[in-house]
């Protein structure tokens, strides 16, 4: 049985997040359940316990202030992976700093690719599907009239679950302390 993976994400709400979720639902209905998010720590097995990882997240996030990023253009990771995304154009360095600070101890992992802050629209099966999705996404994004600004004030520690889903374990406010999700 492969190890369970964990990640740290910043959920993206209105209006950019709603745009991405609608577009994802149109381009890949099977993944329409996934909420829009910026990944701070990509999926990884833990190098310690869940509690140790939570402690690292709380300690680092307590000392990080909320910040704003601005979304840029639609791009793809083709040929590496058939993924279409919106690049973080302004203040991406803040996400990279958080990534580097959090990629330690129980959360430490060797990244398969260099970390690049982005908002995934869709990951599909083939480069051809990704090219088609890219063309649609690029056209729709060029017509998008809402704000491209995203406030990062909370990260969420998540665990891989069955059926291409993720379970929220704990929201962690930046500049605050861990709020443990109850009722599991």
C-alpha positions as CSV (number, residue, x, y, z in Angstrom):
1,X,0.0,0.0,0.0
2,X,1.5,3.4,-1.0
3,X,2.1,6.0,1.7
4,X,-0.6,8.6,2.4
5,X,0.2,12.0,1.0
6,X,-0.3,15.3,2.7
7,X,-0.2,18.9,1.3
8,X,-0.6,22.4,2.4
9,X,-2.9,24.7,0.3
10,X,-4.4,28.1,0.3
11,X,-8.0,27.9,-0.8
12,X,-9.0,30.6,-3.3
13,X,-12.5,32.0,-2.9
14,X,-14.4,34.5,-5.0
15,X,-14.1,35.7,-7.6
16,X,-11.0,34.0,-9.1
17,X,-11.7,30.7,-7.3
18,X,-15.3,30.6,-8.5
19,X,-14.0,31.3,-12.1
20,X,-11.5,28.4,-11.9
21,X,-14.1,26.0,-10.3
22,X,-16.7,26.7,-13.1
23,X,-14.1,26.3,-15.8
24,X,-12.7,23.1,-14.3
25,X,-16.3,21.7,-14.1
26,X,-16.7,22.5,-17.8
27,X,-13.3,21.1,-18.9
28,X,-13.1,18.1,-16.7
29,X,-16.4,17.3,-14.9
30,X,-15.0,14.4,-13.0
31,X,-12.8,16.8,-11.1
32,X,-15.3,19.5,-10.5
33,X,-15.5,18.6,-6.8
34,X,-11.9,19.9,-6.2
35,X,-11.9,23.4,-4.7
36,X,-9.7,26.1,-6.3
37,X,-6.4,26.4,-4.4
38,X,-2.8,27.5,-4.5
39,X,-0.5,24.7,-3.4
40,X,2.1,25.8,-0.9
41,X,3.5,22.3,-0.2
42,X,2.8,19.8,-3.0
43,X,1.7,16.3,-2.0
44,X,4.2,14.3,0.0
45,X,4.5,11.5,2.5
46,X,5.3,12.7,6.0
47,X,8.7,12.3,7.6
48,X,7.1,12.0,11.0
49,X,3.7,12.0,12.6
50,X,0.7,14.0,11.6
51,X,1.0,15.9,15.0
52,X,4.6,16.7,14.3
53,X,3.7,18.1,10.9
54,X,0.9,20.2,12.4
55,X,3.3,21.6,14.9
56,X,5.7,22.7,12.1
57,X,2.8,24.3,10.2
58,X,1.6,26.2,13.3
59,X,5.0,27.4,14.2
60,X,5.9,28.7,10.7
61,X,2.4,30.2,10.0
62,X,2.3,32.0,13.3
63,X,5.2,34.1,12.2
64,X,4.0,34.7,8.6
65,X,1.7,37.7,7.9
66,X,-1.2,37.6,5.5
67,X,-0.3,38.8,2.0
68,X,-1.8,39.3,-1.5
69,X,-0.8,37.7,-4.8
70,X,-2.0,38.7,-8.2
71,X,-2.8,36.1,-10.8
72,X,-1.1,36.3,-14.2
73,X,-1.6,34.4,-17.5
74,X,-2.8,30.9,-18.3
75,X,0.0,28.5,-19.0
76,X,0.7,24.7,-19.2
77,X,3.3,22.3,-17.8
78,X,3.4,20.4,-21.1
79,X,5.4,18.3,-21.9
80,X,6.2,17.5,-18.2
81,X,2.6,17.0,-17.2
82,X,-0.7,17.7,-19.0
83,X,-1.7,20.5,-16.6
84,X,-3.3,23.9,-17.4
85,X,-2.9,26.6,-14.7
86,X,-2.8,30.3,-14.0
87,X,0.6,31.6,-12.9
88,X,1.0,33.8,-9.9
89,X,2.4,37.0,-11.5
90,X,2.9,39.3,-8.5
91,X,4.2,38.3,-5.0
92,X,4.9,34.7,-6.0
93,X,8.1,35.1,-4.0
94,X,6.0,35.1,-0.8
95,X,4.6,31.7,-1.6
96,X,8.1,30.4,-2.5
97,X,9.3,31.7,0.9
98,X,6.5,29.9,2.7
99,X,7.2,26.8,0.7
100,X,10.9,26.9,1.7
101,X,10.2,27.6,5.3
102,X,7.6,24.8,5.6
103,X,9.6,22.1,3.7
104,X,11.3,21.0,6.9
105,X,11.3,18.2,9.5
106,X,8.1,16.1,9.3
107,X,7.0,18.0,6.1
108,X,10.4,17.8,4.3
109,X,10.4,16.3,0.8
110,X,12.6,16.4,-2.3
111,X,10.4,18.1,-4.9
112,X,10.3,16.3,-8.3
113,X,10.1,19.7,-10.0
114,X,11.1,23.2,-9.0
115,X,8.3,24.8,-6.9
116,X,6.3,27.4,-9.0
117,X,3.3,29.1,-7.4
118,X,0.2,28.6,-9.6
119,X,-3.5,28.0,-9.5
120,X,-4.3,24.7,-11.3
121,X,-7.3,24.9,-13.6
122,X,-7.2,21.3,-14.8
123,X,-4.9,18.2,-15.0
124,X,-6.0,15.9,-17.8
125,X,-4.7,12.6,-19.3
126,X,-2.8,13.7,-22.5
127,X,-0.9,16.6,-23.9
128,X,-3.6,16.9,-26.6
129,X,-6.4,17.3,-24.0
130,X,-4.2,19.8,-22.2
131,X,-3.7,21.9,-25.4
132,X,-7.4,21.9,-26.0
133,X,-8.1,22.9,-22.4
134,X,-5.4,25.6,-22.6
135,X,-7.0,27.2,-25.6
136,X,-10.4,27.4,-23.9
137,X,-8.9,28.6,-20.6
138,X,-6.8,31.2,-22.2
139,X,-9.8,32.6,-24.1
140,X,-12.0,32.6,-21.0
141,X,-9.4,34.2,-18.8
142,X,-8.8,37.0,-21.3
143,X,-12.5,37.8,-21.0
144,X,-12.5,37.6,-17.2
145,X,-13.5,40.9,-15.7
146,X,-13.2,40.2,-11.9
147,X,-10.3,40.9,-9.6
148,X,-7.2,38.9,-10.1
149,X,-6.0,39.6,-6.6
150,X,-6.0,36.8,-4.0
151,X,-5.5,37.4,-0.3
152,X,-3.6,34.6,1.4
153,X,-4.5,34.7,5.1
154,X,-5.0,31.0,5.8
155,X,-3.4,27.7,4.8
156,X,-5.1,24.4,5.1
157,X,-3.3,21.1,6.0
158,X,-4.8,18.4,3.9
159,X,-4.6,14.6,3.6
160,X,-5.1,12.4,0.5
161,X,-8.4,10.5,0.6
162,X,-10.0,7.9,-1.7
163,X,-11.5,9.0,-5.1
164,X,-9.1,11.8,-6.0
165,X,-10.2,13.8,-3.0
166,X,-8.5,15.5,-0.1
167,X,-9.6,15.8,3.5
168,X,-9.1,19.1,5.3
169,X,-7.3,18.4,8.6
170,X,-6.7,21.9,9.9
171,X,-7.1,25.5,8.8
172,X,-4.0,27.5,9.9
173,X,-4.3,31.3,9.9
174,X,-1.2,33.2,9.0
175,X,-0.1,35.1,12.1
176,X,-2.3,32.9,14.2
177,X,-2.5,29.4,15.6
178,X,-3.8,26.1,14.5
179,X,-7.6,25.5,14.5
180,X,-8.1,21.8,14.7
181,X,-11.1,20.5,12.7
182,X,-13.5,18.6,15.1
183,X,-15.9,15.8,14.5
184,X,-13.8,13.4,12.5
